[in-house]
């Protein structure tokens, strides 16, 4: 942070910069860390920032009020617990062991989907009914789709006991699966879709990539200034050139990319390709010398964000655990395949019956 040394208040700014540097050093020295991504804004603020068109109306490329409410109410949490400091890379020989977890939830505590990797076993749950309840049908077509979805949920309830694990997984209960079996299936699917076959979202290497991206964003060509103490945390303002920060920050936002795209109907806050040619301020919160949160106004990084939209990334390295949930039912790839075939077959029968009635 060479640019922190300016004529006035040099000592204060050097001290502030050193605090930020040290906080990231300590984060890399930890064996456990959790990161939580959320927009620090209500539904109206999100809509003002992401609506389409200058007339204030909802356009096809913008976020409507319902989607804005969904985005405002979401949070994404990632956590990893490792047997070595997070700054150390995996040796690729299986000696490095880490437990990891990812969770998509509403701010009111409702868990929409969650995945944990513990001792080479994968635990997951997803609440389809909770997902469906986030969107209210607004016209005849959407009401028809909603009825079709309700019927699909009923078919899940009617699945035989041999598919009980599938029922559990789709109704918000924990299931456990053989990670290697499903990794192979995911690899084959990704290869068919032109991907690499690796999700990369829950390993320790990804955690290091994210924290390194934040470090570079906040330390390259930056000026730093103390911003007082609030709610038990020291606040430091870090000012960096927006265009340079945008590329680095987009790397750190990748874990949130898919959720934002889905909830925002195409609006992708992680794609910060043409940031304005100006400075942007990151507010860093420190507690006990540890990194507590980083907040940035996305409007300063994306010209398509039309009003202030603070994104807050919280960090925790003091009370992070990733445990295997109790009572998880074993789920096999065969069960998933059979369940999908049953549901697709039921749809085909229903459509066929409708055709015969014409």
N, C-alpha and C positions, 0 to 999 in steps of 0.2 A: 504494500500500500504506500508506494513512494509518494503519491500525490497527496497523502494526508498531511505532509509537512508543509504547511503554509505559514505565512509570516505571523498572522494573528492567531493566538490560541494554539500554537504548535503542540505544546505539551499535552493539552487536553485531547486533541485529536489523535495524537500518537497513542495515548492511553486507551482511547476508545477503540482504535484499530487493533491494538494488541489484545484487547478483551475479545473481540470478534474472532481473531485468529486463534486465540487460545481455546475459545469455546468449540471451534471446529476440530482442533487438535484433540480435545477431550472426547468429543463425539467419536472420533476414529479409534480412540483407545478403549471405548466401551465394548462390552461383549453382548450388549442388548440395546436396542433402540426401537422406538415406535415413531411413526410419522402420521399425522392426520391432516388431510387436505379438506378445506371447506371454504365456501364463499362467506365472507363476513358481511352479509347484506341480507335484507328481507326481500320478499317476492317483488314488491314495487321497485326497489332499487335494481334488482336483477333485470326486470323487464325494461326499465328505462335505459339500462346499459346495453342490452342485447336485442331490443326490438329492431325491426327492419324498416328502413325508410325514414325520411326527415319529417313526414307528416304525423308520426307517432302511431301509425296503424301497424297491425301485425301483418307482415308480409311472408311470402313463402320461404324466404331464407332466414328470417329472424326468429326469435324466441317469443312465443305467445305467452299470455299471462299464466296459463296453466303450467307450461313448461318452466317458466320462470319460478313459479312456486315450488316445483319439483327440485330444480337446481338449488334454490335457496335452502331447502330442507335436507339436502344430502350431505353426507360426509364419507370420506374414504380413508380407511386406516390400514397401514401396513406395519408389521412388526417382525423383528428377527432376533433370535437369541442364539448366540454362537458359542463354540468352545474356545474361540480365540478372538482377539481384538478385530473389530470390523474393518480396520484399515488393511488387514492382511488378506491376501487373495487365497482362494481355494487352490490347493496343490494339484487338483485334478485326479488324485489317486484314491479318493474316498476317505482319506484320513480326517478331513475337515467335516465336522458335523454341525449343522445349524437347524434349528426349528424356526418356522416362519408362519405368518398368518396374514391374510388379507380379508378385509371386511368392508362391505358396502352397506350403509345403514342410514336411517333418517336421524335427524338431530334429536327427535323425541325418544330415541333409543330403540326403535323398531329395526331389527336386523333383516335386511333384504336378502343378502347372500354372504356366505362366509366360507373360507377355506383355510385349513391348517395343515402344515406338513411337519410331522413329528416322527422321528425314528423310522424313516423310509415308508411311513404310512400317510395317506392323504385322507383328511377328514373334511367333509363338506356338508352344507345345508343351503337351501334356497327356498324362499317363501313366495311361490307363484301368486297366491291370493293377495299377498301384500303388494307385490309388484302391480297387479291388475288394479288394485284399489287406488293407486296413485293417479290414474287417468279416468276421468269421467266422460262417458260418451256424449257428444254434442249434436249428433245428427242421426238420421235413420241408418246410414251405413255403419257408423261406429257402434250404434246400439246393436245391430245385427252381429258385428264382430264380437261385441261383448258377450252376447248370448252364446255364440259359438265357443268362446273361451270358457264360459261357465259350464257348458256341456263337456268340454275337455277335462275340466276339474272333476266333474262327476265321474267320468270314465276312469280317472286316476283312483277315485274311491272304490270303484268296482273291480280294480285289478285283483287277481288271485293272491293268496298268501305267498305264493312262490315269488311274487314281485313286491313283497312288503318293503324291501329296502328302497325300491324306487319310489313307492308311496311316501316313505319317510323323507327322502331327499327333496321331493317336490312340495312338501308341506311344512318345511321349516325344521325338520328333525335331523339329527346328526346321522351320517352314514360314514363308513370307513371303506377305503378301497386300496387295492394293491397299486401303488404309484407306478411301478414299472409297466404293468398291464395297460393302464390308461395313458401313460406317456407314449407308449408305442402306437396306440390308437390315435392320439393327438398328433403324433409325428406323421402318420400316414395321411390323416385328413389335411394337415397343413401343407404337406407336399403336393397333394392333389389340388389345393387352392393356390399353389405357387409360393408358399411360405417356407420358412426354414425348419419348422417342426419343433421349435422350442419356444415356450412362452416367456421364459426369462424374467417373470414378474415376482417370483417369490424366493429367489436365491440370494445369498449373501453378496454375490458379485454385483447384483442389481442395486442392492442397498448402498454399496460403496459408490456406484456410478451416480446415484441420486445425490448423495451427500457431497461428492466431489463437484458435481455440477453447481450445487448451491455455493460451495466454497469459492469456485472460480467466479461465479456471478458477483459475489460480494467482496472480492479482494482484487480483481483485475481493474486497474485504472480507477480506483474509487477514492472518494473523499469521505471521511468519517467524522461524526460529531455526536457528543453526548446529548441525550434528549430527556434526561430526568428519570425519576423512578415513579412507577404506577403499579398498583396492585401487587406489590412485593417484587417487581421485576425492574431491572435496569433497562432502559431503552436507549438504543443507539441508532442514529439515522445514517445509512450508507447511500451515497449518491454515485451513480454510475451512468455511463452513456447507454441510452435505451437500446440502440441497435446491437451493441456488443452484448449487452445483458440478455437480450431476447433469445438469441440462439442458445446460450448456455442455460437459460431458465427453461426453455422448451424441453430440453433433455431431462431436467428435473421433474417436469410435469407429466412425463409420459405415463406413469402409473394411473393418472386420473383421466387420460385422454379418452378411452373408450366410454367411460361413464358420462363424461361431459357431452360427447357426441350423441349418445343415445338419448339423454334427457333433454338436450338442447336442440334436437331435430336438425343436426348438421352443424351447429355452431361449435367450433373446436378451439378452445382457449389455448391448447397446447401448440397450435400451429402459428407461431409468432414470426412470420416470415418477413413482414415489412413494418417493423417498428418505427415510430416517429423519430426524426433526427433531433432528439433532445435528451436531457437527463431524466433519470427516473430514480425515485427514492424508495429504498427498502428499509422498513423499520424492524430492527432486530431486538428481540426481548431476551434478556439473560437473567437466569435465577441461580444464585450460588455459583456463578462463573460458568454455568452450563447453558447451552442453547435451549431456549424455551419456545420461541416462535419467530417466524419471519413473515411479514405482511407486506404486500405490494399491491398498488392500484393497477389492475390490468388495463385500464384506459390509457395508461402511460406507455404501454407496450404494444397495443393493438389499436389501430385507428378505427376499426370497426366496432370497438366498444365505445358507445356514445356518451356514457356517463360514468362517474366513479364506481368502480367495482373491485373492492378489496378482496384479494385471495390470501387466506391465512394458512400457513403450514406450521402446525404445532410439532414439537419434538419432545420426547420423553425418553430418558435413559436411566431412570432411577427406580421405576416400579413396573418393568416390562416382563411379562411371562407369556409363554406359549405352551399350553398343556394339551394333552390329548383329552377330548371330551369323553365323559363316561356314557355308557349305554348306547354307543354307536353301533348300528347294524351293518354287517358286511354287505357291500355292493359289488357285484361283478360286472364285467363288460357284457357278458351274455344277457344279464337281466336288463341292462340299459337297451341293448339291441332289441330284445323281445318286447319291451315296453313301447319302444318307438314303432315297431311293426304293428302292434296291437292298435295304437292310436291312429296311425296312418290307415290301417285297414278299416277301422271304424269310420273314418272320414270318407273313405272310398265307398263303403257300403251305403252311407247316408246319401252321398251324391248320386250313387247309382240308383238308389230308390227314388230320388227326386226325378232323375231322367226317365225312369220307367213310368212315372206318373204323368209325364208330358204327353 
